[in-house]
Amino acid sequence: MSEETRPYYERHIFFCLNQRDNGDTSCAQYRAQEAFDRCKSQTKALGLSGAGKVRVNKAGCLDRCAGGPIAVVYPEAVWYSYVDEHDIDEIVQSHLRDGVVVQRLLTPADVGR
């Protein structure tokens, strides 16, 4: 891959941090901010963050609320439903570091809002 076509980041992970004020279920109710913070700190601790590596981003509603909390990794477009910090650590170490999808945390394809 030439320098011109190389992506600035190898992978992006986006965490839905949406909070619905009308009482509908949203990712923020499931400690999504803490998961985002954990992922960001773990990628830094493992030397995975920065240009040519991994970027951890906040996102608004990703419209897959029924599977929440939700995160998605690009460019592979792999959607994850996670529960706790151990799930986040596994995503960081397996997918973001090693490029291996964490099958047990995949969001089913038919899960939407």
Residue pairs with C-beta under 8 A, 6 or more apart in sequence:
6 52
7 75
8 51
8 52
9 51
9 52
9 53
9 54
9 55
10 52
10 53
10 54
11 53
11 54
11 55
11 73
11 74
11 75
11 76
11 95
11 96
12 54
12 55
12 56
12 57
12 73
12 74
12 75
13 39
13 54
13 55
13 56
13 57
13 71
13 72
13 73
13 74
13 91
13 96
14 57
14 58
14 59
14 62
14 71
14 72
14 74
15 27
15 32
15 35
15 36
15 39
15 56
15 57
15 58
15 59
15 69
15 70
15 71
16 26
16 27
16 32
16 59
16 60
16 61
16 62
16 64
16 68
16 69
16 70
16 71
17 27
17 28
17 32
17 33
17 36
17 58
17 59
17 60
18 26
18 27
18 28
18 32
18 59
18 60
18 61
18 62
18 65
19 26
19 28
19 29
20 26
20 28
24 65
25 65
25 66
25 68
26 61
26 65
26 68
27 61
27 62
27 65
27 68
27 69
27 70
29 68
30 68
30 69
31 69
32 68
32 69
34 85
35 69
35 71
35 82
35 85
35 88
36 56
36 58
38 85
38 88
38 89
39 56
39 71
39 88
39 91
39 92
40 49
40 56
42 88
42 89
42 92
42 93
43 49
43 53
43 54
43 56
43 92
43 96
46 92
46 93
46 97
47 53
48 54
48 92
48 96
48 97
49 55
49 56
54 96
59 72
62 70
62 72
63 112
63 113
64 70
64 79
64 107
64 111
64 112
64 113
65 112
65 113
66 111
66 112
66 113
67 79
67 81
67 107
67 108
67 111
68 81
69 81
69 82
70 79
70 80
70 81
70 107
71 79
71 80
71 82
71 91
72 78
72 79
72 80
73 80
73 91
73 95
73 96
76 101
78 95
78 101
78 106
79 106
79 107
80 87
80 91
80 102
80 105
80 106
80 107
81 105
81 106
81 107
81 111
82 88
82 91
82 105
87 102
87 105
90 102
90 105
91 102
91 105
94 100
94 101
94 102
95 101
95 102
